[in-house]
């Protein structure tokens, strides 16, 4: 006799799931907590029940997954989608042999400043929808193309209309009008600009890199943010072996993003601290640069997240599935590690416990693949495998 859970009349059961990724090892096999022939019950905006299909409780409505795989919605902890303008020509030039430098950001700054609120907002909505269609149900969004107090504040307000995960990145690059006096720009970012921006953000970020902000400047930005109640995350060690990772770990940042050029001490710091190493392989792909050494980080015990780093300059993709494929093919992550990094890893990088897992109490953010297994995300690169997406219990 089957032991079924009590009936849940207001809920919806998704049945006949071939492989369910719960990311809860107490519910299934391995670190992904895999359950074969599974069902998930969602009630309102939450997951109410998870288990084998044959034991699913009675519900009023049912969705047949048709023997396909279900995984948590992707958690993308790093995007720059508040922008205007187009950098096709820069990309085209770079693909014809010119290396990427941080200065290209200034092109987008000019276009963003010139754009209306309505146009910026429509652009953000477009990329949030684009990511959602591809299975991304949580998307962090940064400012960083305004670089005046007013333009940064409006960027954050527009981002906040689309996500809870808003990051103030006034310290993205020194804008042209401060080229002769970068210290004055740091004073602005840590002073009046922060005063009007902090109420609209949860996070503070800085591009700690040659050509952007050095270690001392980055420290000033992040500590000022902390004093205003923001939590740090850092663009660290993307182009050179700089001080960003050490600073991120020392300040208890949620995440050190890029981590492409790491010393042994950087790897040790990430392995021992609480700071997630967020790898953004779309940037290396789009700039023909060497990928971060994910294997070295994982083997040392660091927590790794993946993100597409959607931005108009160095990585103009919103596809987490593409990053999973890159992570497996180019960065020697296993398919399980890459799927974990794209879901639970992203949640860690945003210090969220309600997303990145499918277990009772989690937000009902679910991605159904048109494939029998999550491994197909890497096995079938470039194929649009997302068949359905639920966000907060709502079928999109
Ligand atoms: Zn970035």
Boltz pocket constraint, residues with backbone or C-beta under 6 A from the ligand:
constraints:
  - pocket:
      binder: B
      contacts: [[A, 78], [A, 80], [A, 235], [A, 309], [A, 311]]
      max_distance: 6.0
